[in-house]
Amino acid sequence: MADSLRDQLLKSGLAQKLKAEAKPVRSAPPAQGKPKQQRPAAPSPSPAAHKPPRELDLASAYAQRAKIERDERERAQREAERVAREKKQRKQKLAALLDGKALNAADADMPRHFPHGNKIRRIYCTKPQLEALNRGELAIVQMSGRYLLVAKEIALEAQTIQPETLVLLCDPDAPAEDDVPADLMW
């Protein structure tokens, strides 16, 4: 009923008996007199079936865990490097596309306000540029923290390279939020 801890561990298979501690096996005294009937011996299971599962010691478990964590860190680092490389390539393509195609005028004096990044931003343009921007012929793109005024086609190409680049492209056919139909009766 009250087995010792050692006996409990041996029964559960968590510990193995040492050969020096093995109890001596009593040999049966020689049979005298009437011979007993021999029963057929049951087939003995293979020696591999009696072996307990290989136990990992603490040091090898820590080494295995450290290897898994190291592999995971290396995989994450390779993924981050790949993402950074792709981002750099997109930025270079965008810079090559927009190089020399910005229509920002030095003498622009009319501000055009637009929402971007939960803030109201502004870009200065000339009167003809402002009208073209509102008609949807021009667009605003962002590159390296600056807002550039470009043609609609260039802006759409920039959007295919990097979608968050396109900041403003007006649709003249879209109804404004405050449009009131002319035939509305009050």
C-alpha positions in Angstrom: 0.0 0.0 0.0 2.6 2.5 1.0 5.3 2.0 -1.6 8.4 4.1 -1.3 9.1 6.8 -3.8 11.8 4.6 -5.4 9.3 1.8 -5.9 6.7 4.1 -7.4 9.3 5.5 -9.8 10.4 2.0 -10.8 6.8 0.9 -11.4 6.0 4.0 -13.5 9.1 3.5 -15.6 10.6 6.8 -14.8 13.6 5.2 -13.1 15.6 2.1 -13.8 17.1 -0.3 -11.4 20.8 -0.3 -11.2 22.5 -3.6 -11.8 24.3 -3.5 -8.4 21.0 -3.0 -6.6 19.2 -5.8 -8.4 17.8 -8.3 -6.0 19.4 -11.7 -6.2 17.2 -14.3 -7.8 16.6 -17.5 -5.8 17.3 -20.6 -7.7 14.7 -23.4 -7.2 16.0 -26.4 -5.3 16.4 -29.5 -7.5 13.2 -31.4 -7.8 13.2 -34.7 -6.2 10.7 -37.4 -6.5 7.9 -37.2 -9.0 8.7 -35.1 -12.1 6.2 -32.3 -12.8 4.5 -31.9 -16.1 6.2 -29.5 -18.4 4.0 -26.7 -19.7 4.8 -25.3 -23.1 6.7 -22.0 -22.7 5.0 -18.8 -23.8 6.9 -17.1 -26.6 9.1 -14.5 -25.0 8.7 -10.9 -26.2 11.6 -9.4 -28.1 14.2 -7.6 -25.9 13.3 -4.3 -27.7 9.8 -4.4 -26.3 11.0 -4.3 -22.7 13.3 -1.4 -23.2 11.9 1.8 -21.7 11.7 4.8 -24.0 14.9 6.8 -24.3 14.9 9.5 -21.7 16.3 12.9 -22.5 18.4 14.4 -19.9 18.0 18.0 -18.9 21.1 19.3 -20.8 20.1 17.8 -24.1 16.6 19.1 -23.7 17.9 22.6 -23.1 20.3 22.3 -26.1 17.4 21.1 -28.3 15.2 24.0 -27.2 18.1 26.5 -27.7 18.6 25.1 -31.3 14.8 25.5 -32.1 14.8 29.1 -30.7 18.0 30.0 -32.7 16.5 28.5 -35.9 13.3 30.6 -35.3 15.3 33.8 -34.8 17.3 33.2 -37.9 14.1 32.5 -39.9 12.6 35.7 -38.6 15.7 37.7 -39.4 15.8 36.3 -43.0 12.2 37.3 -43.4 12.8 40.8 -42.2 15.8 41.2 -44.5 13.7 40.0 -47.4 10.9 42.5 -46.6 13.4 45.3 -46.3 15.1 44.4 -49.6 11.7 44.4 -51.4 10.8 47.7 -49.8 14.1 49.3 -50.9 13.5 48.0 -54.5 10.0 49.5 -54.6 11.4 52.8 -53.3 14.1 52.9 -56.0 11.5 52.1 -58.7 9.3 54.9 -57.4 12.1 57.4 -57.3 13.1 56.5 -60.9 9.4 56.9 -62.0 8.9 60.3 -60.3 12.3 61.7 -61.1 11.8 64.9 -63.0 8.1 64.5 -63.4 6.9 66.5 -60.4 4.9 69.6 -61.4 5.4 71.5 -58.2 5.9 75.2 -59.2 8.3 77.4 -57.3 5.9 80.4 -57.7 2.8 78.6 -56.6 0.7 80.6 -54.2 -2.7 78.8 -54.0 -2.9 76.2 -51.2 -4.9 73.0 -51.9 -5.8 71.3 -48.6 -6.4 67.5 -48.4 -6.6 64.9 -45.7 -3.7 62.5 -45.2 -2.8 60.5 -42.1 -5.6 61.8 -39.9 -4.4 65.4 -40.6 -5.2 68.1 -43.0 -2.2 68.7 -45.3 -1.6 71.3 -47.9 0.3 71.7 -51.2 0.8 74.9 -53.0 -0.1 75.1 -56.7 -0.9 77.6 -59.4 -4.5 78.4 -60.4 -4.4 76.2 -63.6 -2.8 73.4 -61.6 -5.5 73.7 -58.9 -8.3 73.5 -61.5 -6.6 70.5 -63.1 -6.2 68.8 -59.7 -9.9 69.3 -58.9 -10.9 67.9 -62.3 -8.8 64.8 -61.7 -6.2 65.5 -64.4 -3.4 65.9 -61.8 -2.8 63.9 -58.5 -0.8 64.2 -55.4 1.7 61.5 -54.4 4.0 61.3 -51.4 7.7 60.4 -51.7 10.3 60.8 -49.0 8.0 62.9 -46.8 7.2 65.4 -49.6 4.0 65.8 -51.5 4.4 66.0 -55.3 2.0 67.2 -57.9 2.1 64.8 -60.9 0.0 63.8 -63.9 -2.8 61.2 -63.3 -1.1 58.5 -65.4 2.2 58.9 -63.4 0.2 58.7 -60.1 -1.6 55.5 -61.2 1.8 53.9 -62.1 3.2 55.0 -58.7 0.2 53.4 -57.0 0.9 50.0 -58.7 4.5 50.1 -57.4 3.5 51.2 -53.9 -0.2 51.6 -53.1 0.2 54.0 -50.1 2.1 56.5 -52.3 -1.1 57.9 -54.0 -2.5 60.5 -51.6 -5.1 62.4 -53.6 -6.8 61.8 -57.0 -10.0 63.6 -57.4 -13.0 62.0 -59.2 -15.0 64.8 -60.8 -18.0 62.6 -61.3 -18.3 61.5 -57.7 -20.9 63.4 -55.7 -19.6 65.5 -52.9 -20.9 64.8 -49.3 -22.7 68.1 -49.2 -24.3 68.0 -52.7 -28.0 68.7 -52.5 -30.1 67.6 -55.5 -31.4 70.6 -57.4 -34.9 69.1 -57.6 -35.2 68.7 -53.8 -38.4 70.4 -52.5 -38.1 71.9 -49.0 
